Amino acid sequence: MMQSASRRALYIGVTSNLHQRVFNHKHHRTGGFTESYAAARLVYFEQYSDVRTAIDREKQLKGWRWEKKENLVAAMNPSRRDLSVGWYGTQGPSTPLRCARDDELVDHSA
């Protein structure tokens, strides 16, 4: 989930490359919702090994009321800090990265 600075807008999406997708949102390369609402802070994510399961979860979350989504974010990230801080340094997304956050990814496929 990407959130705006005002914390009112939440963007939910599925990707096979979280680091690339977040980079694109932060550098306004995607347009659409995240561009319109300046939703460029990664505040929540889940990891799945099966794309169909990830898409089902995305649909479920998109069907939730805003308050329920906020409660989910608050449970994992109460301060709503940007979880992608420090991912890129001076490198772009095309450079292979070993990210400090890789060991913190939560696998919900089990």
ROSERO-347188 format. One record per atom (N, C-alpha, C): y, x, z; residue in one letter; atom name; residue number from 1. Coordinates in nm, 3 decimals, m for minus. Layout:
<rs>
<r north="Y" east="X" up="Z" kekol="A" lodren="CA" gunu="NUM"/>
...
</rs>
This chain:
<rs>
<r north="m0.117" east="0.084" up="0.000" kekol="M" lodren="N" gunu="1"/>
<r north="0.000" east="0.000" up="0.000" kekol="M" lodren="CA" gunu="1"/>
<r north="0.123" east="0.089" up="0.000" kekol="M" lodren="C" gunu="1"/>
<r north="0.213" east="0.056" up="m0.086" kekol="M" lodren="N" gunu="2"/>
<r north="0.342" east="0.123" up="m0.093" kekol="M" lodren="CA" gunu="2"/>
<r north="0.444" east="0.026" up="m0.034" kekol="M" lodren="C" gunu="2"/>
<r north="0.537" east="0.078" up="0.043" kekol="Q" lodren="N" gunu="3"/>
<r north="0.636" east="m0.008" up="0.108" kekol="Q" lodren="CA" gunu="3"/>
<r north="0.777" east="0.040" up="0.076" kekol="Q" lodren="C" gunu="3"/>
<r north="0.868" east="m0.054" up="0.069" kekol="S" lodren="N" gunu="4"/>
<r north="1.009" east="m0.022" up="0.047" kekol="S" lodren="CA" gunu="4"/>
<r north="1.071" east="0.031" up="0.175" kekol="S" lodren="C" gunu="4"/>
<r north="1.185" east="0.095" up="0.162" kekol="A" lodren="N" gunu="5"/>
<r north="1.256" east="0.149" up="0.279" kekol="A" lodren="CA" gunu="5"/>
<r north="1.295" east="0.037" up="0.375" kekol="A" lodren="C" gunu="5"/>
<r north="1.323" east="m0.082" up="0.323" kekol="S" lodren="N" gunu="6"/>
<r north="1.361" east="m0.195" up="0.408" kekol="S" lodren="CA" gunu="6"/>
<r north="1.240" east="m0.255" up="0.480" kekol="S" lodren="C" gunu="6"/>
<r north="1.120" east="m0.216" up="0.439" kekol="R" lodren="N" gunu="7"/>
<r north="0.993" east="m0.265" up="0.493" kekol="R" lodren="CA" gunu="7"/>
<r north="0.963" east="m0.411" up="0.456" kekol="R" lodren="C" gunu="7"/>
<r north="1.042" east="m0.469" up="0.368" kekol="R" lodren="N" gunu="8"/>
<r north="1.017" east="m0.608" up="0.329" kekol="R" lodren="CA" gunu="8"/>
<r north="0.919" east="m0.618" up="0.212" kekol="R" lodren="C" gunu="8"/>
<r north="0.918" east="m0.522" up="0.123" kekol="A" lodren="N" gunu="9"/>
<r north="0.832" east="m0.528" up="0.005" kekol="A" lodren="CA" gunu="9"/>
<r north="0.710" east="m0.440" up="0.024" kekol="A" lodren="C" gunu="9"/>
<r north="0.593" east="m0.497" up="m0.004" kekol="L" lodren="N" gunu="10"/>
<r north="0.467" east="m0.424" up="0.000" kekol="L" lodren="CA" gunu="10"/>
<r north="0.400" east="m0.434" up="m0.136" kekol="L" lodren="C" gunu="10"/>
<r north="0.362" east="m0.321" up="m0.191" kekol="Y" lodren="N" gunu="11"/>
<r north="0.291" east="m0.318" up="m0.319" kekol="Y" lodren="CA" gunu="11"/>
<r north="0.146" east="m0.281" up="m0.291" kekol="Y" lodren="C" gunu="11"/>
<r north="0.054" east="m0.355" up="m0.350" kekol="I" lodren="N" gunu="12"/>
<r north="m0.089" east="m0.329" up="m0.334" kekol="I" lodren="CA" gunu="12"/>
<r north="m0.147" east="m0.303" up="m0.472" kekol="I" lodren="C" gunu="12"/>
<r north="m0.223" east="m0.196" up="m0.486" kekol="G" lodren="N" gunu="13"/>
<r north="m0.285" east="m0.163" up="m0.614" kekol="G" lodren="CA" gunu="13"/>
<r north="m0.412" east="m0.084" up="m0.595" kekol="G" lodren="C" gunu="13"/>
<r north="m0.488" east="m0.072" up="m0.703" kekol="V" lodren="N" gunu="14"/>
<r north="m0.612" east="0.004" up="m0.705" kekol="V" lodren="CA" gunu="14"/>
<r north="m0.594" east="0.121" up="m0.801" kekol="V" lodren="C" gunu="14"/>
<r north="m0.649" east="0.235" up="m0.763" kekol="T" lodren="N" gunu="15"/>
<r north="m0.642" east="0.353" up="m0.849" kekol="T" lodren="CA" gunu="15"/>
<r north="m0.763" east="0.442" up="m0.825" kekol="T" lodren="C" gunu="15"/>
<r north="m0.797" east="0.519" up="m0.925" kekol="S" lodren="N" gunu="16"/>
<r north="m0.904" east="0.618" up="m0.908" kekol="S" lodren="CA" gunu="16"/>
<r north="m0.846" east="0.753" up="m0.868" kekol="S" lodren="C" gunu="16"/>
<r north="m0.713" east="0.764" up="m0.866" kekol="N" lodren="N" gunu="17"/>
<r north="m0.649" east="0.890" up="m0.830" kekol="N" lodren="CA" gunu="17"/>
<r north="m0.524" east="0.859" up="m0.747" kekol="N" lodren="C" gunu="17"/>
<r north="m0.541" east="0.850" up="m0.617" kekol="L" lodren="N" gunu="18"/>
<r north="m0.432" east="0.811" up="m0.528" kekol="L" lodren="CA" gunu="18"/>
<r north="m0.315" east="0.909" up="m0.536" kekol="L" lodren="C" gunu="18"/>
<r north="m0.343" east="1.038" up="m0.538" kekol="H" lodren="N" gunu="19"/>
<r north="m0.235" east="1.137" up="m0.541" kekol="H" lodren="CA" gunu="19"/>
<r north="m0.149" east="1.122" up="m0.667" kekol="H" lodren="C" gunu="19"/>
<r north="m0.213" east="1.103" up="m0.780" kekol="Q" lodren="N" gunu="20"/>
<r north="m0.139" east="1.085" up="m0.906" kekol="Q" lodren="CA" gunu="20"/>
<r north="m0.058" east="0.956" up="m0.904" kekol="Q" lodren="C" gunu="20"/>
<r north="m0.120" east="0.847" up="m0.857" kekol="R" lodren="N" gunu="21"/>
<r north="m0.053" east="0.717" up="m0.855" kekol="R" lodren="CA" gunu="21"/>
<r north="0.069" east="0.719" up="m0.765" kekol="R" lodren="C" gunu="21"/>
<r north="0.056" east="0.777" up="m0.647" kekol="V" lodren="N" gunu="22"/>
<r north="0.169" east="0.786" up="m0.554" kekol="V" lodren="CA" gunu="22"/>
<r north="0.280" east="0.871" up="m0.615" kekol="V" lodren="C" gunu="22"/>
<r north="0.243" east="0.984" up="m0.675" kekol="F" lodren="N" gunu="23"/>
<r north="0.342" east="1.070" up="m0.740" kekol="F" lodren="CA" gunu="23"/>
<r north="0.419" east="0.991" up="m0.845" kekol="F" lodren="C" gunu="23"/>
<r north="0.348" east="0.914" up="m0.927" kekol="N" lodren="N" gunu="24"/>
<r north="0.413" east="0.834" up="m1.031" kekol="N" lodren="CA" gunu="24"/>
<r north="0.509" east="0.731" up="m0.972" kekol="N" lodren="C" gunu="24"/>
<r north="0.470" east="0.666" up="m0.863" kekol="H" lodren="N" gunu="25"/>
<r north="0.559" east="0.570" up="m0.798" kekol="H" lodren="CA" gunu="25"/>
<r north="0.683" east="0.640" up="m0.742" kekol="H" lodren="C" gunu="25"/>
<r north="0.663" east="0.752" up="m0.678" kekol="K" lodren="N" gunu="26"/>
<r north="0.775" east="0.824" up="m0.618" kekol="K" lodren="CA" gunu="26"/>
<r north="0.873" east="0.877" up="m0.722" kekol="K" lodren="C" gunu="26"/>
<r north="0.824" east="0.905" up="m0.842" kekol="H" lodren="N" gunu="27"/>
<r north="0.909" east="0.958" up="m0.947" kekol="H" lodren="CA" gunu="27"/>
<r north="0.945" east="0.852" up="m1.052" kekol="H" lodren="C" gunu="27"/>
<r north="0.924" east="0.728" up="m1.014" kekol="H" lodren="N" gunu="28"/>
<r north="0.966" east="0.613" up="m1.095" kekol="H" lodren="CA" gunu="28"/>
<r north="0.910" east="0.617" up="m1.237" kekol="H" lodren="C" gunu="28"/>
<r north="0.784" east="0.654" up="m1.248" kekol="R" lodren="N" gunu="29"/>
<r north="0.719" east="0.660" up="m1.379" kekol="R" lodren="CA" gunu="29"/>
<r north="0.638" east="0.534" up="m1.410" kekol="R" lodren="C" gunu="29"/>
<r north="0.632" east="0.441" up="m1.317" kekol="T" lodren="N" gunu="30"/>
<r north="0.548" east="0.323" up="m1.336" kekol="T" lodren="CA" gunu="30"/>
<r north="0.624" east="0.198" up="m1.371" kekol="T" lodren="C" gunu="30"/>
<r north="0.750" east="0.189" up="m1.332" kekol="G" lodren="N" gunu="31"/>
<r north="0.825" east="0.068" up="m1.357" kekol="G" lodren="CA" gunu="31"/>
<r north="0.771" east="m0.048" up="m1.275" kekol="G" lodren="C" gunu="31"/>
<r north="0.806" east="m0.168" up="m1.313" kekol="G" lodren="N" gunu="32"/>
<r north="0.752" east="m0.287" up="m1.248" kekol="G" lodren="CA" gunu="32"/>
<r north="0.796" east="m0.306" up="m1.105" kekol="G" lodren="C" gunu="32"/>
<r north="0.706" east="m0.362" up="m1.025" kekol="F" lodren="N" gunu="33"/>
<r north="0.735" east="m0.402" up="m0.887" kekol="F" lodren="CA" gunu="33"/>
<r north="0.787" east="m0.286" up="m0.803" kekol="F" lodren="C" gunu="33"/>
<r north="0.717" east="m0.173" up="m0.804" kekol="T" lodren="N" gunu="34"/>
<r north="0.758" east="m0.063" up="m0.718" kekol="T" lodren="CA" gunu="34"/>
<r north="0.895" east="m0.009" up="m0.757" kekol="T" lodren="C" gunu="34"/>
<r north="0.926" east="m0.013" up="m0.884" kekol="E" lodren="N" gunu="35"/>
<r north="1.059" east="0.031" up="m0.930" kekol="E" lodren="CA" gunu="35"/>
<r north="1.166" east="m0.069" up="m0.886" kekol="E" lodren="C" gunu="35"/>
<r north="1.140" east="m0.197" up="m0.905" kekol="S" lodren="N" gunu="36"/>
<r north="1.237" east="m0.301" up="m0.870" kekol="S" lodren="CA" gunu="36"/>
<r north="1.269" east="m0.305" up="m0.721" kekol="S" lodren="C" gunu="36"/>
<r north="1.167" east="m0.280" up="m0.638" kekol="Y" lodren="N" gunu="37"/>
<r north="1.184" east="m0.292" up="m0.493" kekol="Y" lodren="CA" gunu="37"/>
<r north="1.190" east="m0.156" up="m0.423" kekol="Y" lodren="C" gunu="37"/>
<r north="1.190" east="m0.047" up="m0.499" kekol="A" lodren="N" gunu="38"/>
<r north="1.194" east="0.088" up="m0.443" kekol="A" lodren="CA" gunu="38"/>
<r north="1.083" east="0.108" up="m0.340" kekol="A" lodren="C" gunu="38"/>
<r north="0.965" east="0.060" up="m0.372" kekol="A" lodren="N" gunu="39"/>
<r north="0.849" east="0.074" up="m0.283" kekol="A" lodren="CA" gunu="39"/>
<r north="0.782" east="0.208" up="m0.312" kekol="A" lodren="C" gunu="39"/>
<r north="0.826" east="0.312" up="m0.244" kekol="A" lodren="N" gunu="40"/>
<r north="0.779" east="0.447" up="m0.276" kekol="A" lodren="CA" gunu="40"/>
<r north="0.721" east="0.520" up="m0.155" kekol="A" lodren="C" gunu="40"/>
<r north="0.696" east="0.447" up="m0.047" kekol="R" lodren="N" gunu="41"/>
<r north="0.635" east="0.510" up="0.071" kekol="R" lodren="CA" gunu="41"/>
<r north="0.492" east="0.461" up="0.086" kekol="R" lodren="C" gunu="41"/>
<r north="0.398" east="0.553" up="0.087" kekol="L" lodren="N" gunu="42"/>
<r north="0.258" east="0.517" up="0.108" kekol="L" lodren="CA" gunu="42"/>
<r north="0.236" east="0.494" up="0.257" kekol="L" lodren="C" gunu="42"/>
<r north="0.208" east="0.369" up="0.295" kekol="V" lodren="N" gunu="43"/>
<r north="0.194" east="0.338" up="0.437" kekol="V" lodren="CA" gunu="43"/>
<r north="0.052" east="0.299" up="0.476" kekol="V" lodren="C" gunu="43"/>
<r north="m0.034" east="0.276" up="0.377" kekol="Y" lodren="N" gunu="44"/>
<r north="m0.172" east="0.236" up="0.408" kekol="Y" lodren="CA" gunu="44"/>
<r north="m0.259" east="0.258" up="0.285" kekol="Y" lodren="C" gunu="44"/>
<r north="m0.383" east="0.298" up="0.307" kekol="F" lodren="N" gunu="45"/>
<r north="m0.478" east="0.305" up="0.196" kekol="F" lodren="CA" gunu="45"/>
<r north="m0.620" east="0.297" up="0.250" kekol="F" lodren="C" gunu="45"/>
<r north="m0.709" east="0.257" up="0.164" kekol="E" lodren="N" gunu="46"/>
<r north="m0.852" east="0.253" up="0.191" kekol="E" lodren="CA" gunu="46"/>
<r north="m0.922" east="0.320" up="0.073" kekol="E" lodren="C" gunu="46"/>
<r north="m1.038" east="0.375" up="0.098" kekol="Q" lodren="N" gunu="47"/>
<r north="m1.113" east="0.442" up="m0.008" kekol="Q" lodren="CA" gunu="47"/>
<r north="m1.250" east="0.376" up="m0.022" kekol="Q" lodren="C" gunu="47"/>
<r north="m1.289" east="0.351" up="m0.146" kekol="Y" lodren="N" gunu="48"/>
<r north="m1.417" east="0.290" up="m0.177" kekol="Y" lodren="CA" gunu="48"/>
<r north="m1.488" east="0.373" up="m0.283" kekol="Y" lodren="C" gunu="48"/>
<r north="m1.621" east="0.374" up="m0.278" kekol="S" lodren="N" gunu="49"/>
<r north="m1.696" east="0.448" up="m0.379" kekol="S" lodren="CA" gunu="49"/>
<r north="m1.726" east="0.362" up="m0.501" kekol="S" lodren="C" gunu="49"/>
<r north="m1.710" east="0.232" up="m0.489" kekol="D" lodren="N" gunu="50"/>
<r north="m1.739" east="0.140" up="m0.600" kekol="D" lodren="CA" gunu="50"/>
<r north="m1.611" east="0.067" up="m0.640" kekol="D" lodren="C" gunu="50"/>
<r north="m1.574" east="0.078" up="m0.767" kekol="V" lodren="N" gunu="51"/>
<r north="m1.449" east="0.018" up="m0.815" kekol="V" lodren="CA" gunu="51"/>
<r north="m1.449" east="m0.134" up="m0.800" kekol="V" lodren="C" gunu="51"/>
<r north="m1.562" east="m0.198" up="m0.818" kekol="R" lodren="N" gunu="52"/>
<r north="m1.565" east="m0.345" up="m0.803" kekol="R" lodren="CA" gunu="52"/>
<r north="m1.533" east="m0.387" up="m0.660" kekol="R" lodren="C" gunu="52"/>
<r north="m1.584" east="m0.311" up="m0.565" kekol="T" lodren="N" gunu="53"/>
<r north="m1.554" east="m0.340" up="m0.425" kekol="T" lodren="CA" gunu="53"/>
<r north="m1.405" east="m0.321" up="m0.397" kekol="T" lodren="C" gunu="53"/>
<r north="m1.347" east="m0.215" up="m0.455" kekol="A" lodren="N" gunu="54"/>
<r north="m1.204" east="m0.188" up="m0.438" kekol="A" lodren="CA" gunu="54"/>
<r north="m1.120" east="m0.301" up="m0.498" kekol="A" lodren="C" gunu="54"/>
<r north="m1.157" east="m0.348" up="m0.615" kekol="I" lodren="N" gunu="55"/>
<r north="m1.084" east="m0.457" up="m0.680" kekol="I" lodren="CA" gunu="55"/>
<r north="m1.096" east="m0.586" up="m0.600" kekol="I" lodren="C" gunu="55"/>
<r north="m1.214" east="m0.614" up="m0.547" kekol="D" lodren="N" gunu="56"/>
<r north="m1.232" east="m0.732" up="m0.462" kekol="D" lodren="CA" gunu="56"/>
<r north="m1.142" east="m0.724" up="m0.339" kekol="D" lodren="C" gunu="56"/>
<r north="m1.135" east="m0.605" up="m0.278" kekol="R" lodren="N" gunu="57"/>
<r north="m1.051" east="m0.587" up="m0.160" kekol="R" lodren="CA" gunu="57"/>
<r north="m0.903" east="m0.603" up="m0.197" kekol="R" lodren="C" gunu="57"/>
<r north="m0.863" east="m0.548" up="m0.312" kekol="E" lodren="N" gunu="58"/>
<r north="m0.725" east="m0.563" up="m0.358" kekol="E" lodren="CA" gunu="58"/>
<r north="m0.690" east="m0.711" up="m0.371" kekol="E" lodren="C" gunu="58"/>
<r north="m0.777" east="m0.787" up="m0.433" kekol="K" lodren="N" gunu="59"/>
<r north="m0.753" east="m0.931" up="m0.450" kekol="K" lodren="CA" gunu="59"/>
<r north="m0.742" east="m1.001" up="m0.315" kekol="K" lodren="C" gunu="59"/>
<r north="m0.830" east="m0.962" up="m0.222" kekol="Q" lodren="N" gunu="60"/>
<r north="m0.826" east="m1.021" up="m0.089" kekol="Q" lodren="CA" gunu="60"/>
<r north="m0.693" east="m0.993" up="m0.022" kekol="Q" lodren="C" gunu="60"/>
<r north="m0.650" east="m0.867" up="m0.023" kekol="L" lodren="N" gunu="61"/>
<r north="m0.523" east="m0.831" up="0.041" kekol="L" lodren="CA" gunu="61"/>
<r north="m0.404" east="m0.900" up="m0.025" kekol="L" lodren="C" gunu="61"/>
<r north="m0.406" east="m0.910" up="m0.157" kekol="K" lodren="N" gunu="62"/>
<r north="m0.295" east="m0.976" up="m0.227" kekol="K" lodren="CA" gunu="62"/>
<r north="m0.287" east="m1.124" up="m0.192" kekol="K" lodren="C" gunu="62"/>
<r north="m0.398" east="m1.182" up="m0.150" kekol="G" lodren="N" gunu="63"/>
<r north="m0.399" east="m1.323" up="m0.110" kekol="G" lodren="CA" gunu="63"/>
<r north="m0.351" east="m1.347" up="0.032" kekol="G" lodren="C" gunu="63"/>
<r north="m0.336" east="m1.242" up="0.108" kekol="W" lodren="N" gunu="64"/>
<r north="m0.291" east="m1.255" up="0.246" kekol="W" lodren="CA" gunu="64"/>
<r north="m0.141" east="m1.280" up="0.254" kekol="W" lodren="C" gunu="64"/>
<r north="m0.101" east="m1.347" up="0.361" kekol="R" lodren="N" gunu="65"/>
<r north="0.041" east="m1.364" up="0.390" kekol="R" lodren="CA" gunu="65"/>
<r north="0.101" east="m1.228" up="0.428" kekol="R" lodren="C" gunu="65"/>
<r north="0.230" east="m1.213" up="0.410" kekol="W" lodren="N" gunu="66"/>
<r north="0.299" east="m1.088" up="0.438" kekol="W" lodren="CA" gunu="66"/>
<r north="0.274" east="m1.040" up="0.581" kekol="W" lodren="C" gunu="66"/>
<r north="0.276" east="m1.132" up="0.677" kekol="E" lodren="N" gunu="67"/>
<r north="0.259" east="m1.096" up="0.818" kekol="E" lodren="CA" gunu="67"/>
<r north="0.122" east="m1.034" up="0.843" kekol="E" lodren="C" gunu="67"/>
<r north="0.020" east="m1.085" up="0.778" kekol="K" lodren="N" gunu="68"/>
<r north="m0.115" east="m1.031" up="0.797" kekol="K" lodren="CA" gunu="68"/>
<r north="m0.126" east="m0.890" up="0.737" kekol="K" lodren="C" gunu="68"/>
<r north="m0.063" east="m0.869" up="0.623" kekol="K" lodren="N" gunu="69"/>
<r north="m0.060" east="m0.735" up="0.563" kekol="K" lodren="CA" gunu="69"/>
<r north="0.014" east="m0.638" up="0.654" kekol="K" lodren="C" gunu="69"/>
<r north="0.125" east="m0.681" up="0.710" kekol="E" lodren="N" gunu="70"/>
<r north="0.203" east="m0.598" up="0.801" kekol="E" lodren="CA" gunu="70"/>
<r north="0.121" east="m0.560" up="0.924" kekol="E" lodren="C" gunu="70"/>
<r north="0.044" east="m0.654" up="0.975" kekol="N" lodren="N" gunu="71"/>
<r north="m0.041" east="m0.626" up="1.092" kekol="N" lodren="CA" gunu="71"/>
<r north="m0.148" east="m0.522" up="1.058" kekol="N" lodren="C" gunu="71"/>
<r north="m0.202" east="m0.528" up="0.938" kekol="L" lodren="N" gunu="72"/>
<r north="m0.301" east="m0.429" up="0.893" kekol="L" lodren="CA" gunu="72"/>
<r north="m0.237" east="m0.290" up="0.888" kekol="L" lodren="C" gunu="72"/>
<r north="m0.119" east="m0.281" up="0.831" kekol="V" lodren="N" gunu="73"/>
<r north="m0.048" east="m0.154" up="0.824" kekol="V" lodren="CA" gunu="73"/>
<r north="m0.018" east="m0.104" up="0.965" kekol="V" lodren="C" gunu="73"/>
<r north="0.031" east="m0.192" up="1.051" kekol="A" lodren="N" gunu="74"/>
<r north="0.068" east="m0.154" up="1.188" kekol="A" lodren="CA" gunu="74"/>
<r north="m0.051" east="m0.101" up="1.267" kekol="A" lodren="C" gunu="74"/>
<r north="m0.170" east="m0.154" up="1.241" kekol="A" lodren="N" gunu="75"/>
<r north="m0.289" east="m0.109" up="1.313" kekol="A" lodren="CA" gunu="75"/>
<r north="m0.322" east="0.037" up="1.280" kekol="A" lodren="C" gunu="75"/>
<r north="m0.300" east="0.079" up="1.155" kekol="M" lodren="N" gunu="76"/>
<r north="m0.332" east="0.215" up="1.114" kekol="M" lodren="CA" gunu="76"/>
<r north="m0.213" east="0.308" up="1.122" kekol="M" lodren="C" gunu="76"/>
<r north="m0.095" east="0.254" up="1.098" kekol="N" lodren="N" gunu="77"/>
<r north="0.025" east="0.336" up="1.083" kekol="N" lodren="CA" gunu="77"/>
<r north="0.142" east="0.266" up="1.151" kekol="N" lodren="C" gunu="77"/>
<r north="0.143" east="0.261" up="1.284" kekol="P" lodren="N" gunu="78"/>
<r north="0.246" east="0.183" up="1.356" kekol="P" lodren="CA" gunu="78"/>
<r north="0.389" east="0.224" up="1.324" kekol="P" lodren="C" gunu="78"/>
<r north="0.413" east="0.351" up="1.295" kekol="S" lodren="N" gunu="79"/>
<r north="0.549" east="0.396" up="1.266" kekol="S" lodren="CA" gunu="79"/>
<r north="0.586" east="0.378" up="1.119" kekol="S" lodren="C" gunu="79"/>
<r north="0.492" east="0.333" up="1.039" kekol="R" lodren="N" gunu="80"/>
<r north="0.512" east="0.314" up="0.894" kekol="R" lodren="CA" gunu="80"/>
<r north="0.557" east="0.444" up="0.827" kekol="R" lodren="C" gunu="80"/>
<r north="0.508" east="0.558" up="0.877" kekol="R" lodren="N" gunu="81"/>
<r north="0.545" east="0.685" up="0.814" kekol="R" lodren="CA" gunu="81"/>
<r north="0.482" east="0.695" up="0.676" kekol="R" lodren="C" gunu="81"/>
<r north="0.542" east="0.773" up="0.591" kekol="D" lodren="N" gunu="82"/>
<r north="0.491" east="0.795" up="0.456" kekol="D" lodren="CA" gunu="82"/>
<r north="0.370" east="0.888" up="0.466" kekol="D" lodren="C" gunu="82"/>
<r north="0.252" east="0.836" up="0.440" kekol="L" lodren="N" gunu="83"/>
<r north="0.128" east="0.912" up="0.454" kekol="L" lodren="CA" gunu="83"/>
<r north="0.112" east="1.020" up="0.348" kekol="L" lodren="C" gunu="83"/>
<r north="0.197" east="1.019" up="0.247" kekol="S" lodren="N" gunu="84"/>
<r north="0.186" east="1.119" up="0.140" kekol="S" lodren="CA" gunu="84"/>
<r north="0.280" east="1.238" up="0.161" kekol="S" lodren="C" gunu="84"/>
<r north="0.353" east="1.240" up="0.269" kekol="V" lodren="N" gunu="85"/>
<r north="0.443" east="1.353" up="0.296" kekol="V" lodren="CA" gunu="85"/>
<r north="0.360" east="1.481" up="0.303" kekol="V" lodren="C" gunu="85"/>
<r north="0.404" east="1.581" up="0.228" kekol="G" lodren="N" gunu="86"/>
<r north="0.336" east="1.710" up="0.228" kekol="G" lodren="CA" gunu="86"/>
<r north="0.224" east="1.723" up="0.126" kekol="G" lodren="C" gunu="86"/>
<r north="0.197" east="1.617" up="0.051" kekol="W" lodren="N" gunu="87"/>
<r north="0.089" east="1.622" up="m0.048" kekol="W" lodren="CA" gunu="87"/>
<r north="0.121" east="1.714" up="m0.164" kekol="W" lodren="C" gunu="87"/>
<r north="0.245" east="1.721" up="m0.205" kekol="Y" lodren="N" gunu="88"/>
<r north="0.277" east="1.785" up="m0.332" kekol="Y" lodren="CA" gunu="88"/>
<r north="0.345" east="1.919" up="m0.321" kekol="Y" lodren="C" gunu="88"/>
<r north="0.419" east="1.945" up="m0.217" kekol="G" lodren="N" gunu="89"/>
<r north="0.495" east="2.069" up="m0.209" kekol="G" lodren="CA" gunu="89"/>
<r north="0.582" east="2.082" up="m0.333" kekol="G" lodren="C" gunu="89"/>
<r north="0.572" east="2.194" up="m0.401" kekol="T" lodren="N" gunu="90"/>
<r north="0.650" east="2.215" up="m0.522" kekol="T" lodren="CA" gunu="90"/>
<r north="0.567" east="2.190" up="m0.646" kekol="T" lodren="C" gunu="90"/>
<r north="0.441" east="2.149" up="m0.629" kekol="Q" lodren="N" gunu="91"/>
<r north="0.352" east="2.127" up="m0.742" kekol="Q" lodren="CA" gunu="91"/>
<r north="0.365" east="1.985" up="m0.794" kekol="Q" lodren="C" gunu="91"/>
<r north="0.334" east="1.968" up="m0.920" kekol="G" lodren="N" gunu="92"/>
<r north="0.327" east="1.835" up="m0.979" kekol="G" lodren="CA" gunu="92"/>
<r north="0.185" east="1.783" up="m0.969" kekol="G" lodren="C" gunu="92"/>
<r north="0.163" east="1.659" up="m1.007" kekol="P" lodren="N" gunu="93"/>
<r north="0.032" east="1.598" up="m0.991" kekol="P" lodren="CA" gunu="93"/>
<r north="m0.073" east="1.654" up="m1.087" kekol="P" lodren="C" gunu="93"/>
<r north="m0.032" east="1.725" up="m1.193" kekol="S" lodren="N" gunu="94"/>
<r north="m0.131" east="1.779" up="m1.286" kekol="S" lodren="CA" gunu="94"/>
<r north="m0.197" east="1.906" up="m1.232" kekol="S" lodren="C" gunu="94"/>
<r north="m0.136" east="1.965" up="m1.131" kekol="T" lodren="N" gunu="95"/>
<r north="m0.193" east="2.083" up="m1.069" kekol="T" lodren="CA" gunu="95"/>
<r north="m0.298" east="2.040" up="m0.969" kekol="T" lodren="C" gunu="95"/>
<r north="m0.420" east="2.093" up="m0.978" kekol="P" lodren="N" gunu="96"/>
<r north="m0.522" east="2.054" up="m0.880" kekol="P" lodren="CA" gunu="96"/>
<r north="m0.472" east="2.084" up="m0.739" kekol="P" lodren="C" gunu="96"/>
<r north="m0.486" east="1.989" up="m0.651" kekol="L" lodren="N" gunu="97"/>
<r north="m0.437" east="2.004" up="m0.514" kekol="L" lodren="CA" gunu="97"/>
<r north="m0.552" east="1.996" up="m0.415" kekol="L" lodren="C" gunu="97"/>
<r north="m0.545" east="2.075" up="m0.313" kekol="R" lodren="N" gunu="98"/>
<r north="m0.629" east="2.056" up="m0.196" kekol="R" lodren="CA" gunu="98"/>
<r north="m0.535" east="2.000" up="m0.093" kekol="R" lodren="C" gunu="98"/>
<r north="m0.550" east="1.876" up="m0.066" kekol="C" lodren="N" gunu="99"/>
<r north="m0.455" east="1.805" up="0.018" kekol="C" lodren="CA" gunu="99"/>
<r north="m0.503" east="1.801" up="0.162" kekol="C" lodren="C" gunu="99"/>
<r north="m0.413" east="1.821" up="0.255" kekol="A" lodren="N" gunu="100"/>
<r north="m0.447" east="1.813" up="0.396" kekol="A" lodren="CA" gunu="100"/>
<r north="m0.497" east="1.674" up="0.432" kekol="A" lodren="C" gunu="100"/>
<r north="m0.455" east="1.574" up="0.361" kekol="R" lodren="N" gunu="101"/>
<r north="m0.494" east="1.437" up="0.390" kekol="R" lodren="CA" gunu="101"/>
<r north="m0.636" east="1.404" up="0.340" kekol="R" lodren="C" gunu="101"/>
<r north="m0.694" east="1.486" up="0.253" kekol="D" lodren="N" gunu="102"/>
<r north="m0.826" east="1.455" up="0.198" kekol="D" lodren="CA" gunu="102"/>
<r north="m0.929" east="1.432" up="0.307" kekol="D" lodren="C" gunu="102"/>
<r north="m0.919" east="1.508" up="0.416" kekol="D" lodren="N" gunu="103"/>
<r north="m1.017" east="1.491" up="0.524" kekol="D" lodren="CA" gunu="103"/>
<r north="m0.988" east="1.370" up="0.611" kekol="D" lodren="C" gunu="103"/>
<r north="m0.875" east="1.303" up="0.587" kekol="E" lodren="N" gunu="104"/>
<r north="m0.839" east="1.186" up="0.666" kekol="E" lodren="CA" gunu="104"/>
<r north="m0.867" east="1.055" up="0.592" kekol="E" lodren="C" gunu="104"/>
<r north="m0.912" east="1.063" up="0.467" kekol="L" lodren="N" gunu="105"/>
<r north="m0.940" east="0.942" up="0.391" kekol="L" lodren="CA" gunu="105"/>
<r north="m1.048" east="0.861" up="0.460" kekol="L" lodren="C" gunu="105"/>
<r north="m1.030" east="0.734" up="0.465" kekol="V" lodren="N" gunu="106"/>
<r north="m1.125" east="0.645" up="0.530" kekol="V" lodren="CA" gunu="106"/>
<r north="m1.217" east="0.587" up="0.424" kekol="V" lodren="C" gunu="106"/>
<r north="m1.347" east="0.605" up="0.440" kekol="D" lodren="N" gunu="107"/>
<r north="m1.444" east="0.555" up="0.343" kekol="D" lodren="CA" gunu="107"/>
<r north="m1.499" east="0.423" up="0.394" kekol="D" lodren="C" gunu="107"/>
<r north="m1.466" east="0.313" up="0.325" kekol="H" lodren="N" gunu="108"/>
<r north="m1.509" east="0.180" up="0.365" kekol="H" lodren="CA" gunu="108"/>
<r north="m1.632" east="0.135" up="0.287" kekol="H" lodren="C" gunu="108"/>
<r north="m1.697" east="0.225" up="0.216" kekol="S" lodren="N" gunu="109"/>
<r north="m1.810" east="0.185" up="0.131" kekol="S" lodren="CA" gunu="109"/>
<r north="m1.940" east="0.180" up="0.210" kekol="S" lodren="C" gunu="109"/>
<r north="m1.943" east="0.234" up="0.327" kekol="A" lodren="N" gunu="110"/>
<r north="m2.068" east="0.239" up="0.406" kekol="A" lodren="CA" gunu="110"/>
<r north="m2.100" east="0.106" up="0.469" kekol="A" lodren="C" gunu="110"/>
</rs>
